[in-house]
Amino acid sequence: MPATFKQIQELQALSGRNLKDCKEALNNHDCDIKAALHALNSGSNPDAAAAAPESAETRPSSAPAAVGSTPAAAAAARLPDVPKTAPDVRWPAASLLNPSQDAGFEVALSDLEPSEIRQLLSQDGVSYTADDEGDLTPLAVELRARHAESVAAWLAERPGKHAQPPTPSLATSLCRVGTPVAHRWTLWQRALGIHVMPRLKQQAPQLRALLSTALPNQAELEADAQAALLGALGERVSALPDGALALLCQEFAFHLLVLLKKARLPYSADLAIAPLLAPVLLLAVLHAGDPADGALGRMQLALHRAETLNAMSAVLAKLTPAVIAGAPWGLGPTGAPATAPNETLLSHVMLFLRWESPALAEHLHAAPGILKALSRLMLGLLAPAAAPAAVVRFIELALWESPTVPKSQPVLLLCALLLREETRLLGVPASSLAGTLSAQLSVPSVVEADRLHAAAAVLNTTLPVTLRAALDAAWCAARPPAACFACAWLEPPEVLSSGVWVIDLRSHRDFEAAHFALTSHLPPAEARGADAREAVRQELFDICAEGGFTLAFVTANDPNDASGSKSVVGAVKKGSAQGSAAPDAERLTSEEVRMVVLEFVRAGFRHVGILRGGLAALSPEQRVALVASDVRGVTVDASSEQNPSRPSTAAALRSMMPRLPSLTAKKAKAPIQTL
């Protein structure tokens, strides 16, 4: 009797093979599903055959790295010897489970702060405060149980292999309550669209062509893959039988080889691809056990090879798209992929840190090799500073979060971690900071990953619009909307918003015609004097620190415009004997504006920006909010001039603020009254 469709579907679910192969196997074994499954597992699998890991005899030769020449080589010397072609061995897939679980969740409720438990319970729409008495843990246990049931019910609504992101409400619960460990891989498969991605047998000709040549630095790749896998396994490696580690290392190195070949990238430890993807491999392998006995072996790894590779590829596309695009270091001036490090991205990262913590930015800037260390941490999603479980949590938070996390989420996570450890980092000598950066930073658990993710979300809300767009573009190997300046660019609406104090660098005539309400005027002639600049800094430091003001510099036109008069600094260096032209009294050059801004940043001012495009960038509607001054120095609102019956909001606000002494007069040494 021929096999029924139900039997064919059942065998397909067990074997992962196509319907045609399952039908033939059942018909050849009298519809005995167990015998047919054994035949499929022991026979040739199209996906496995299409991209089988290369043996020592078939692998393209590559020159091994000199012993001790790279960190990976040094690490490999301390690791157990793993043969290139591992013998087959079978072991329980359950041995790869993370032992630290609490009722199906990785985070124990005892590890949460009371405020975090109250926030967890807010998922039910009930608010709890610090005054609530009694232990709220039982309520949290019940909430988790209901959440796990909701996840299982949602998965059961539409069984099978397909792409389906979680509903918004379920995604929110996955972020706030957690991901049930039992359903994690199925949720990942659907959210990443693994089952609708091309199978390996469909890519077989392309893969054979790619794998016909050696990958540069392949020996280093294999050493790094082994080191990363051992780090991801941790104590679980002791539970593996002899030969199991060799199989996993061989499988992992093959996946990395295929991914890099498809991206046309030579291997480099600076890509940080091994520590990022090692936990993904273990998550995939954990669910690849034989349905009959839950055991893993060479055949089970081969049967699920397409799913594992697709998962890794989808994770890279989501979190490090520049790697998949073959341009991890961005684009050069000609549009071709640049070489390491990604200077465009890192310059904006340092600008980000300068915006939040000038002292930390200056300290990192003085550390040799720090740019490469920061780049590795971003590309590796903070690994190895972050524990493997934390890396997995970062990935799935990027999958579940709604609205979607920024494209430069790894940058936000790194900056949030650096700022959290600011005091510790400032205590480390700059000369040794790069080599010990990963040791100074730590995300040891899933609960810490959740906290850092929340801190990164808060940071994202404080970023200026243009800087946020520049980070997203540079992270995706695209060109930022504006070149870097000495501080962050601010758009007109950001300067016009409340909580901004302006330093106007325009001439007296331009300033009196129109200026912002909360403004200190530093005209070009005085901006060229060190004493005048110092006086303004002394006057504004307490105001900005205590009032939480953003400090915004304003010029007449684009401050990056290099046209105009020569810099005074350059004129002094060249000397009068060379006929240097006198500076323009009405305008500062780009170099001079940069110098003034940097002095404020180095003086410890946070949230320093400059109006992009200068005052000329304001629209007519935005100019209505500006203030005009008459010849007697009386301040009025331009909008109230048009409607005298309406009082000036800006003038009223200004009248409540402490009045700064005029910088055109002699500067007072005593600081002004603070807010």
C-alpha positions in Angstrom: 0.0 0.0 0.0 1.5 3.4 -0.9 2.2 5.9 1.8 -0.6 8.3 2.8 0.0 12.0 2.8 -0.3 12.1 6.6 2.5 9.6 6.9 4.6 11.6 4.5 4.0 14.8 6.5 4.9 13.0 9.7 8.2 11.7 8.2 9.0 15.1 6.8 8.6 16.7 10.3 10.9 14.1 11.7 13.6 14.2 9.0 13.4 17.7 7.6 13.5 16.2 4.0 11.3 17.2 1.2 8.0 15.4 0.5 9.3 13.4 -2.5 12.2 11.9 -0.5 9.9 11.0 2.3 7.3 9.4 0.0 10.0 7.2 -1.7 11.5 6.2 1.7 8.1 5.1 3.0 7.1 3.2 -0.1 10.5 1.4 0.0 10.0 0.3 3.6 6.3 -0.7 3.6 5.3 2.6 5.2 7.3 1.9 8.3 8.1 5.4 9.5 11.0 4.4 11.8 12.7 2.3 9.1 12.2 5.1 6.6 13.6 7.7 8.9 16.6 5.5 9.6 17.1 5.1 5.8 16.9 8.8 5.2 19.3 9.5 8.1 21.9 7.0 6.9 21.5 7.9 3.2 22.7 11.0 1.4 20.9 14.2 2.4 20.7 16.9 -0.3 21.4 19.7 2.0 24.1 17.9 3.8 25.8 16.8 0.6 25.5 20.2 -1.0 27.6 21.8 1.7 29.4 19.2 3.7 32.2 20.4 5.9 35.5 19.9 4.1 37.8 17.2 5.3 41.5 17.6 5.7 42.0 16.1 2.2 39.4 18.3 0.4 39.9 21.6 2.2 41.8 24.2 0.2 45.2 24.7 1.6 45.9 27.9 3.5 49.1 29.1 5.1 48.9 28.6 8.8 49.5 31.6 11.0 52.8 31.8 12.7 52.7 30.6 16.3 52.1 33.6 18.6 51.6 36.0 15.6 48.0 36.7 16.5 45.8 36.6 19.6 43.9 33.7 18.1 47.0 31.7 17.5 48.1 32.3 21.1 44.7 31.2 22.4 44.7 28.1 20.2 48.0 27.0 21.8 46.2 26.8 25.1 43.1 24.9 23.8 42.7 21.2 23.4 43.8 19.8 20.1 40.8 19.3 17.8 41.4 17.2 14.7 40.5 18.6 11.3 38.3 15.7 10.5 36.4 14.7 13.6 35.1 11.1 14.1 31.4 10.6 14.5 30.0 10.5 18.0 26.5 10.7 19.5 25.6 12.5 22.7 22.4 13.9 24.3 21.4 17.3 23.0 20.1 18.1 26.5 23.7 18.3 27.6 23.9 21.7 25.8 21.1 23.2 27.9 22.0 26.1 30.1 21.6 24.7 33.7 20.7 28.1 35.1 16.9 28.3 34.6 14.0 29.3 36.7 10.7 27.6 35.7 11.6 27.8 32.0 13.1 31.3 32.1 16.8 32.2 32.2 16.3 35.0 34.7 15.6 34.0 38.3 13.0 36.3 40.0 15.3 36.5 43.0 17.8 38.3 40.8 15.4 41.1 40.0 15.1 44.3 42.0 11.7 45.0 43.7 11.1 47.9 41.2 11.8 45.4 38.3 9.3 43.0 39.6 6.7 45.8 39.9 7.5 46.7 36.3 7.2 43.1 35.3 3.7 42.9 36.9 2.6 46.0 35.0 2.2 43.8 32.0 -1.1 42.8 33.5 -2.2 46.5 33.5 -2.0 46.7 37.3 0.3 49.3 38.8 2.3 48.5 41.9 4.2 51.0 44.0 7.0 50.8 46.6 4.4 51.2 49.3 2.7 47.9 48.4 3.2 45.4 51.2 3.8 41.7 50.8 5.9 39.6 48.5 5.0 40.1 44.8 7.1 37.2 43.7 4.1 34.7 43.5 2.2 37.1 41.3 5.3 37.3 39.0 5.4 33.5 38.9 1.8 33.3 37.8 2.4 36.0 35.2 5.3 34.0 33.7 3.2 30.9 33.6 0.4 32.7 31.7 3.0 34.2 29.4 4.5 30.8 28.6 1.0 29.5 27.8 0.3 32.4 25.6 3.5 31.8 23.6 2.6 28.1 23.2 -1.0 29.0 22.1 0.3 31.5 19.5 2.7 29.0 18.0 -0.1 26.3 17.9 -2.4 28.7 16.0 -0.4 28.2 12.8 1.9 25.2 13.1 4.5 24.3 10.6 7.6 25.9 9.1 7.0 29.5 7.9 7.9 33.1 8.6 5.7 34.9 11.2 6.8 37.6 13.5 5.1 37.7 16.9 2.1 39.9 17.4 2.9 43.3 18.9 1.4 42.4 22.2 3.3 39.1 22.3 6.5 40.8 21.3 6.1 43.3 24.1 5.7 40.5 26.6 8.7 38.6 25.2 10.8 41.8 25.9 9.3 42.6 29.3 8.5 39.1 30.8 11.1 37.1 28.9 11.4 34.3 26.3 10.4 30.8 27.4 13.5 28.7 26.8 11.4 25.8 25.5 10.0 27.9 22.6 13.0 30.2 21.9 14.3 28.4 18.8 10.8 28.1 17.2 10.2 31.8 17.8 13.6 32.7 16.3 12.9 30.5 13.3 9.7 32.3 12.6 10.9 35.8 13.4 14.0 35.5 11.3 12.2 33.8 8.4 14.6 30.9 8.4 12.3 28.5 6.7 11.6 30.7 3.7 15.3 31.4 3.1 17.0 29.4 0.3 18.1 25.8 1.2 21.7 24.7 0.8 20.8 22.4 -2.1 19.5 25.4 -4.0 22.8 27.2 -3.5 25.0 24.1 -4.2 26.6 25.3 -7.4 27.4 28.7 -5.9 28.8 27.2 -2.7 31.0 24.7 -4.6 32.5 27.6 -6.6 33.1 29.7 -3.5 34.7 26.9 -1.6 37.0 25.9 -4.4 39.5 28.4 -3.2 41.1 29.0 0.1 39.9 31.7 2.4 42.7 34.1 3.5 43.5 33.5 7.2 41.5 30.3 7.3 43.8 28.8 10.0 43.2 31.8 12.2 39.4 31.4 11.6 39.5 27.8 12.8 41.4 28.7 15.9 39.1 31.6 16.7 36.0 29.4 16.1 37.3 26.8 18.6 38.1 29.5 21.2 34.7 31.2 20.8 32.8 27.8 21.0 34.6 26.9 24.2 33.8 30.3 25.6 30.1 29.8 24.7 30.0 26.3 26.2 31.6 27.3 29.4 31.2 24.6 32.1 29.0 22.5 29.7 32.1 21.4 27.8 32.9 19.0 30.6 29.6 17.1 29.9 30.5 16.4 26.2 31.9 13.0 25.3 35.2 12.7 23.4 34.8 13.8 19.9 31.7 16.0 20.4 33.7 19.2 20.7 35.6 18.3 17.6 32.4 17.8 15.6 31.0 21.1 16.9 34.2 23.0 16.1 34.3 21.6 12.6 30.7 22.5 12.0 31.1 26.0 13.3 34.2 26.7 11.3 32.4 25.6 8.2 29.5 27.9 8.8 31.8 30.9 9.3 33.8 29.9 6.2 30.6 29.9 4.1 29.3 33.2 5.5 32.6 35.0 4.8 33.0 33.4 1.3 29.5 34.7 0.4 30.4 38.1 1.7 33.7 38.0 -0.1 35.6 38.9 3.0 38.9 37.5 4.2 38.8 36.4 7.8 40.0 38.8 10.5 39.6 38.6 14.3 38.5 42.3 14.1 35.2 41.1 12.5 34.3 39.5 15.9 32.1 37.1 14.0 33.1 34.0 16.0 32.1 35.2 19.5 28.9 36.7 18.1 27.7 33.5 16.4 29.0 30.8 18.7 25.9 31.1 21.0 23.6 31.0 17.9 25.2 27.8 16.8 24.6 26.2 20.2 21.0 27.4 20.2 20.4 25.8 16.8 22.3 22.6 17.7 20.3 22.2 20.9 17.2 21.6 18.9 18.7 19.4 16.2 18.6 16.2 18.2 17.3 12.9 16.7 13.5 12.8 17.3 13.8 9.2 18.3 16.3 9.6 21.2 17.2 13.3 21.3 20.8 12.5 20.5 23.2 14.6 18.4 25.8 13.4 15.9 27.3 14.1 12.5 24.1 13.3 10.7 21.9 15.5 12.9 24.2 18.4 12.4 24.1 17.9 8.6 20.3 17.6 8.5 19.9 21.0 10.3 22.8 22.7 8.6 20.6 24.8 6.3 18.6 26.1 9.3 21.7 26.9 11.3 23.4 28.7 8.4 20.3 30.7 7.6 19.9 31.7 11.3 23.5 33.0 11.4 23.0 34.8 8.1 19.8 36.4 9.3 21.3 37.5 12.6 24.2 39.2 10.8 21.8 40.9 8.4 19.8 42.2 11.3 22.6 43.4 13.6 25.7 43.8 11.5 24.4 44.4 7.9 27.7 45.9 6.8 29.4 42.5 7.3 26.8 40.8 5.1 27.3 43.5 2.5 31.0 42.9 2.5 31.9 46.4 3.8 32.4 46.0 7.6 34.7 49.0 7.7 32.4 51.2 5.7 33.1 52.7 2.3 36.1 54.6 1.0 36.1 57.8 -1.0 35.7 55.9 -4.2 32.7 53.9 -2.9 34.7 50.7 -2.5 34.9 48.9 0.8 37.4 50.5 3.1 39.9 48.8 5.3 39.8 48.5 9.1 39.0 50.4 11.2 35.7 52.0 10.2 36.9 55.6 10.7 33.6 57.2 9.7 31.7 55.2 12.2 34.2 55.5 15.0 34.5 59.3 14.6 30.7 59.5 15.2 30.9 57.1 18.1 33.5 59.4 19.7 31.2 62.3 19.0 28.4 60.4 20.8 30.6 59.9 23.8 31.7 63.5 23.7 28.0 64.5 23.8 27.3 62.4 26.9 30.7 62.5 28.7 33.5 64.8 27.5 35.9 63.4 30.1 35.4 59.8 29.0 35.7 60.7 25.4 39.0 62.5 25.9 40.3 59.6 28.0 39.4 57.1 25.3 40.8 59.3 22.6 44.2 59.3 24.3 44.3 55.5 24.5 46.4 53.8 21.8 44.6 51.1 19.9 41.2 52.0 21.4 39.4 52.3 18.1 40.1 48.7 17.1 39.0 47.5 20.6 35.7 49.5 20.4 35.1 48.2 16.8 35.5 44.6 17.9 33.0 45.0 20.8 30.4 46.6 18.6 30.7 44.0 15.8 30.6 41.2 18.4 27.5 42.6 20.2 29.8 43.2 23.2 31.2 39.7 23.2 33.5 38.6 24.9 32.7 41.3 27.5 29.1 40.0 27.4 28.3 36.5 28.5 26.9 34.2 25.7 23.5 34.2 27.3 23.5 38.0 27.3 24.5 38.0 23.6 21.5 35.8 22.8 19.3 38.1 24.8 20.6 41.1 22.9 19.7 39.4 19.6 16.2 38.5 20.6 15.5 41.9 22.1 16.4 43.3 18.7 13.9 40.9 17.2 11.0 41.5 19.6 11.3 45.2 20.4 8.6 47.4 19.1 9.1 50.0 17.7 12.1 48.4 16.0 15.5 49.1 17.6 17.8 51.5 15.8 20.0 50.1 13.1 23.0 51.1 15.1 21.8 49.2 18.2 25.2 47.6 18.9 26.7 51.2 19.0 24.1 52.2 21.6 24.7 49.2 23.7 28.5 49.8 23.7 28.1 53.5 24.6 25.6 52.7 27.4 28.1 50.2 28.8 31.0 52.6 28.6 29.0 55.3 30.3 27.9 52.9 33.0 31.5 52.0 33.7 32.8 55.6 33.3 34.4 55.9 36.8 36.2 52.6 36.4 37.5 53.4 32.9 38.7 56.8 33.9 40.8 55.1 36.6 42.7 52.9 34.1 45.8 54.5 32.5 45.1 55.4 28.9 48.2 53.4 27.8 46.8 50.1 28.9 43.1 50.8 28.4 42.7 49.2 24.9 44.3 45.9 26.0 42.1 45.5 29.1 38.8 47.1 27.8 36.9 43.8 27.6 38.0 42.9 31.1 36.9 46.3 32.4 33.4 45.9 30.9 31.0 43.1 31.8 27.5 42.0 31.0 27.5 38.7 33.0 23.8 37.7 32.7 20.5 38.0 31.0 19.1 40.3 33.6 22.1 42.7 33.1 21.5 42.5 29.3 17.9 43.6 29.9 19.1 46.5 32.0 21.7 47.6 29.5 19.1 47.4 26.7 16.9 49.7 28.7 19.7 52.1 29.2 20.5 52.1 25.5 16.9 52.9 24.7 17.1 56.0 27.1 20.3 57.1 25.4 18.7 56.9 22.0 16.1 59.4 23.1 18.8 62.0 24.1 20.7 61.8 20.8 20.5 64.7 18.4 18.6 63.7 15.2 21.5 64.1 12.8 23.9 62.2 15.0 21.4 59.3 15.3 21.0 59.2 11.5 24.8 59.4 11.0 25.3 56.4 13.4 22.7 54.4 11.6 24.1 55.2 8.2 27.8 54.5 9.1 26.8 51.2 10.8 25.2 50.1 7.6 28.2 51.1 5.5 26.3 54.1 4.0 27.4 57.7 4.0 26.2 59.8 6.9 24.0 62.9 6.2 26.7 65.3 7.4 30.4 65.2 8.0 31.7 65.1 11.6 32.3 68.4 13.3 33.8 69.2 16.7 30.4 68.6 18.3 27.0 67.2 17.4 24.9 68.9 14.7 21.6 70.3 16.0 18.6 70.9 13.7 16.6 74.1 14.0 13.7 72.5 16.0 16.2 71.1 18.5 17.7 74.6 19.1 14.3 76.2 19.3 13.1 73.7 21.9 13.1 74.4 25.7 16.2 73.6 27.7 18.7 75.0 25.2 21.1 77.8 25.9 22.6 79.4 22.8 26.1 80.9 22.3 25.8 83.2 19.3 29.1 83.6 17.4 27.7 86.1 14.9 28.6 89.8 14.6 26.9 92.6 16.7 24.8 93.7 13.7 23.5 90.2 13.0 22.9 89.5 16.7 20.8 92.7 17.2 18.7 91.9 14.2 17.5 88.6 15.5 18.7 86.0 18.0 17.4 83.2 20.3 15.9 84.0 23.6 18.3 82.3 26.0 21.6 83.5 24.4 25.1 84.6 25.3 26.7 86.7 22.6 30.3 86.0 21.8 31.1 88.1 18.7 34.0 87.2 16.4 36.4 89.9 17.7 35.9 88.6 21.3 35.8 85.0 20.4 39.4 85.3 19.3 40.4 86.3 22.8 41.2 83.6 25.3 40.1 85.7 28.3 36.7 86.4 26.7 36.1 82.7 26.0 37.1 81.7 29.5 34.7 84.3 31.0 31.8 82.9 29.0 32.7 79.4 30.1 32.8 80.4 33.8 29.4 82.2 33.4 27.6 79.3 31.8 29.1 76.2 33.5 26.9 76.3 36.5 23.8 77.3 34.5 24.1 74.4 32.1 25.1 71.9 34.8 22.3 72.7 37.3 19.7 73.6 34.8 20.4 70.7 32.5 20.7 72.9 29.5 21.9 71.8 26.1 24.6 74.2 24.9 24.0 75.2 21.2 26.5 77.3 19.2 25.0 79.4 16.4 26.8 80.9 13.4 25.5 82.9 10.5 26.0 80.2 7.9 27.2 76.6 7.8 30.0 76.4 10.4 31.7 73.7 8.2 32.1 76.2 5.4 35.8 76.7 4.9 35.4 79.8 2.7 36.0 83.2 4.1 38.9 84.9 5.8 42.0 83.1 7.0 42.1 81.8 10.6 43.8 84.0 13.1 45.7 81.0 14.4 47.1 80.4 10.9 48.0 84.0 10.5 49.9 84.1 13.8 51.9 81.0 12.9 52.8 82.3 9.5 53.8 85.7 10.8 53.4 89.2 9.4 56.5 88.9 7.3 54.6 86.6 5.0 51.9 89.1 4.5 49.1 87.3 6.3 45.7 88.9 5.8 43.9 90.4 8.8 41.0 88.3 10.2 37.4 89.1 9.2 35.9 91.0 12.1 32.4 89.9 11.1 32.9 86.2 10.8 34.8 83.3 12.4 36.4 80.7 10.1 35.5 77.0 10.4 38.8 76.4 12.2 38.1 79.1 14.7 34.6 77.9 15.4 35.9 74.4 15.9 38.5 75.7 18.4 35.9 77.6 20.4 33.6 74.6 20.6 36.4 72.2 21.6 37.4 74.4 24.5 33.8 74.2 25.9 33.8 70.4 25.5 37.2 70.0 27.2 36.0 72.2 30.0 33.4 69.6 30.9 30.2 70.9 29.2 27.8 68.0 28.4 25.4 68.0 25.5 27.2 70.5 23.3 26.0 71.0 19.8 26.0 73.5 16.9 23.2 74.6 14.6 23.6 72.8 11.3 23.6 75.3 8.5 23.8 78.2 10.9 21.0 80.7 11.4 20.4 80.7 7.6 18.9 77.2 8.0 15.9 78.5 9.9 12.7 78.7 7.9 10.5 81.9 8.0 8.1 80.2 10.4 11.0 79.3 12.7 12.4 82.8 12.6 9.2 84.2 14.1 10.3 82.7 17.5 13.5 84.7 17.5 14.1 87.8 19.5 15.1 91.2 18.1 16.9 94.0 19.9 16.6 97.8 19.2 19.4 100.3 19.4 18.7 100.9 23.2 19.2 97.2 23.9 15.5 96.5 24.7 14.6 92.9 24.0 11.3 92.3 22.2 9.7 89.3 20.5 9.4 89.4 16.8 6.0 87.8 16.9 4.7 90.4 19.5 5.8 93.2 17.1 3.3 91.9 14.7 0.6 91.5 17.4 1.2 94.1 20.2 -1.8 92.9 22.2 -0.2 89.4 22.6 2.6 89.3 25.3 6.0 87.9 24.2 6.5 84.3 25.5 10.2 84.4 24.8 10.6 87.8 26.4 8.7 86.6 29.5 10.9 83.5 29.7 14.0 85.6 29.3 12.9 88.0 32.1 12.8 85.0 34.5 16.4 83.9 33.7 19.5 85.5 35.2 20.7 88.2 32.9 24.2 87.6 31.6 26.6 90.6 31.5 27.2 92.0 28.1 30.4 90.6 26.6 31.0 93.8 24.8 31.8 95.4 28.2 34.6 94.5 30.5 34.2 91.0 31.8 33.4 90.5 35.5 35.6 88.0 37.3 32.9 86.9 39.7 30.5 84.2 38.4 27.0 85.2 37.6 24.0 84.1 39.6 23.1 80.5 38.8 19.7 79.0 38.3 
